Amino acid sequence: MNPCKPLVLFALLFVAPAFADTIAIIGTGDVAKALGPEFAAQGHTIIYGSRNPGGDKAQDLVKISGKDASAVSPQEAVIDADIVVLAVPGLLVGEIVKGLGDLSDKIIIDPTNPLERRILTFHHAVETSNAQIIQAIAPDAYVVKAFNTLNWRTMIDPDATGGPISIPLAGDSRRAKKVVAKLVEGMGLEAIDVGGIENAHWVEGMLMLWINNRFSLRESFDFHLRKVE
């Protein structure tokens, strides 16, 4: 990571932008740890939703996520949130969304992948995706598939790859994708709109290709979309 970046992040944690959202991040794992502090650095208020909000894991995240950050239960976290990030295991995402309560008019960022990790295969049929399942459960929310095609280390240190890193965004709301694109670009990444929610399956498939080679005897690789100027 760029040695100057932590100092920049520290300064930004306490500087509010012209507009700021309240972002609920459901989960306290690696993806939450990558995205929460980065979004806080852009001036947004972060609320972590955790089954153990008073535990060390959640409280450590609160400490590095700005002066207004907090940790509560997942159900409480989404109440006042403008944006909800589902930093949860992909195979549990439907069950978790059902337990969150009313998500109407909220932007839901889905960075999950429906993988059977032990055998590295898709859990869902080709006709659907985690993002579509979430949209069906919360039809009045605005689901955007994002951040699922790269690992959490690359999220926070894109310069380490030696070139531009692109984040495909799939969703039916152009407004929601524009909001998510600002978050993406605020992290030093590049957002690319790849169309409606039905394309989320193919975005999830990008990760499938990557992970199958990474954890097999075949050659490992990284790949990223890139805008054509």
C-alpha positions in Angstrom: 0.0 0.0 0.0 1.1 3.6 -0.7 2.7 4.7 2.6 1.0 8.1 2.4 -2.5 6.6 2.1 -3.0 5.9 5.8 -2.3 9.6 6.6 -4.7 10.7 3.9 -7.4 8.4 5.1 -6.9 9.6 8.7 -7.4 13.2 7.6 -10.4 12.4 5.5 -12.2 10.5 8.3 -13.0 13.7 9.9 -13.8 15.9 6.9 -17.4 15.8 5.7 -18.1 16.1 2.0 -20.7 18.3 0.4 -23.1 15.4 0.7 -22.8 12.4 3.0 -24.8 9.2 3.3 -25.3 6.8 6.1 -24.0 3.5 5.0 -24.9 0.2 6.8 -22.4 -2.5 6.3 -23.8 -5.9 7.2 -20.9 -8.1 8.4 -17.5 -7.6 10.0 -15.3 -9.7 7.8 -12.6 -8.9 5.3 -14.9 -7.1 2.8 -16.4 -5.0 5.6 -12.9 -4.2 6.8 -12.0 -3.1 3.3 -15.0 -1.1 2.4 -16.1 0.5 5.7 -13.0 2.6 6.4 -12.7 3.5 2.7 -16.3 4.8 2.6 -15.7 6.6 5.9 -12.7 8.3 4.4 -15.0 9.8 1.8 -17.0 11.4 4.6 -19.9 8.9 5.0 -21.2 7.7 8.3 -20.7 4.0 8.8 -22.9 1.7 10.8 -21.8 -1.9 11.1 -24.5 -4.6 11.5 -23.1 -7.4 13.6 -24.5 -10.3 15.5 -22.1 -9.3 18.2 -21.8 -5.5 18.0 -20.0 -5.1 21.3 -17.4 -7.7 20.4 -13.7 -6.9 19.6 -14.1 -7.5 15.8 -17.0 -5.0 15.4 -15.5 -2.4 17.8 -12.1 -2.6 16.1 -13.8 -1.7 12.8 -15.7 1.2 14.5 -12.4 2.6 15.7 -10.9 2.9 12.2 -14.1 4.1 10.5 -14.5 7.7 11.6 -15.8 9.5 14.7 -19.5 8.8 13.9 -19.1 5.1 13.2 -21.0 2.6 15.3 -21.9 -1.0 15.5 -25.4 -2.4 16.2 -27.5 -5.4 15.2 -28.1 -5.9 11.5 -31.7 -5.0 11.8 -30.9 -1.7 13.6 -28.1 -0.9 11.2 -30.4 -0.6 8.2 -33.1 1.6 9.7 -31.6 5.0 9.0 -29.2 3.9 6.3 -29.3 5.3 2.8 -27.0 2.5 1.5 -26.7 -1.1 2.7 -23.7 -3.2 1.9 -24.1 -6.9 2.2 -20.6 -8.0 3.2 -21.9 -11.5 4.1 -21.3 -15.1 2.9 -22.8 -15.5 -0.5 -24.8 -18.6 0.2 -26.6 -16.9 3.1 -27.4 -13.6 1.5 -31.1 -14.4 0.8 -31.7 -15.5 4.4 -29.9 -12.5 5.8 -31.8 -10.0 3.6 -35.1 -11.5 4.7 -34.1 -10.8 8.3 -33.2 -7.1 7.8 -36.7 -5.7 7.6 -38.0 -3.0 5.3 -35.3 -2.0 2.7 -37.6 0.2 0.5 -35.9 3.0 -1.3 -32.5 2.0 -0.1 -29.5 1.3 -2.3 -28.2 -2.2 -1.7 -24.6 -3.0 -2.7 -24.1 -6.7 -3.3 -20.4 -7.8 -3.3 -21.3 -11.5 -2.8 -20.8 -14.6 -4.9 -22.9 -17.7 -4.7 -20.1 -20.2 -4.6 -19.8 -23.6 -3.0 -16.4 -22.8 -1.8 -15.2 -26.4 -1.2 -15.9 -27.5 -4.8 -15.7 -24.1 -6.5 -18.9 -24.3 -8.4 -22.0 -22.1 -8.7 -24.7 -22.7 -6.3 -27.4 -21.2 -8.5 -28.7 -22.1 -11.9 -27.6 -19.9 -14.9 -30.9 -18.0 -14.9 -30.3 -16.2 -11.6 -27.7 -14.6 -9.4 -27.4 -13.4 -5.8 -28.2 -9.8 -6.9 -31.5 -11.0 -8.6 -32.4 -13.0 -5.5 -31.8 -9.9 -3.3 -33.9 -7.7 -5.7 -36.8 -10.2 -5.6 -36.7 -10.2 -1.8 -36.5 -6.4 -1.6 -38.4 -5.3 -4.7 -38.6 -1.6 -3.6 -34.9 -1.3 -3.0 -32.2 -0.6 -5.6 -29.8 -3.4 -5.9 -26.3 -2.8 -7.5 -23.9 -5.7 -8.0 -20.4 -4.4 -7.3 -17.0 -5.2 -5.7 -17.5 -9.0 -6.3 -14.8 -9.4 -9.0 -11.7 -8.6 -6.9 -10.3 -9.6 -3.6 -10.4 -7.3 -0.5 -6.7 -6.5 -0.7 -7.0 -5.1 -4.2 -10.0 -3.0 -3.0 -7.8 -1.0 -0.6 -4.6 -1.0 -2.7 -5.5 -0.9 -6.4 -2.1 0.6 -7.3 -0.4 -2.8 -6.4 -1.8 -4.3 -9.6 0.1 -1.9 -11.8 -2.9 -0.6 -13.8 -6.5 0.6 -13.6 -8.9 -1.6 -11.7 -12.5 -1.6 -12.9 -15.6 -2.4 -11.0 -18.5 -3.7 -13.1 -21.9 -2.3 -11.8 -25.1 -4.3 -12.7 -28.5 -3.0 -11.6 -31.8 -1.6 -12.9 -31.5 1.9 -11.3 -29.2 4.3 -13.1 -29.4 6.7 -10.2 -28.3 4.0 -7.8 -25.4 3.0 -10.0 -24.3 6.6 -10.2 -24.2 6.8 -6.4 -22.2 3.5 -6.2 -19.9 4.7 -9.0 -19.0 7.7 -6.8 -18.0 5.4 -3.9 -16.0 3.2 -6.3 -14.2 6.2 -7.8 -13.5 7.7 -4.3 -11.5 4.5 -3.7 -9.2 5.1 -6.7 -11.1 2.5 -8.7 -13.0 2.8 -12.0 -16.7 2.1 -12.3 -18.2 0.6 -15.4 -22.0 0.3 -16.0 -22.6 -3.2 -17.5 -26.4 -2.9 -17.6 -29.4 -4.3 -15.8 -29.7 -6.7 -12.8 -30.0 -9.6 -15.2 -26.3 -9.2 -16.1 -25.3 -9.8 -12.5 -25.0 -13.5 -13.2 -22.2 -12.9 -15.7 -20.4 -10.5 -13.3 -20.5 -13.3 -10.7 -19.2 -15.6 -13.3 -16.1 -13.4 -13.7 -15.1 -14.3 -10.1 -15.8 -18.0 -10.9 -13.2 -18.0 -13.6 -10.7 -16.2 -11.4 -11.1 -18.4 -8.4 -11.1 -21.7 -10.2 -7.6 -21.0 -11.6 -6.3 -19.4 -8.5 -7.0 -22.5 -6.4 -6.1 -25.2 -8.9 -3.0 -26.4 -10.7 -3.7 -24.1 -13.6 -2.1 -20.7 -14.1 -3.4 -17.9 -11.9 -4.4 -14.6 -13.5 -6.1 -11.3 -12.8 -8.3 -9.5 -15.3 -10.1 -6.2 -15.3 -12.5 -4.5 -17.6 -11.2 -1.2 -19.0 -13.1 1.7 -20.5 -12.5 2.6 -24.2 -11.9 6.3 -24.6 
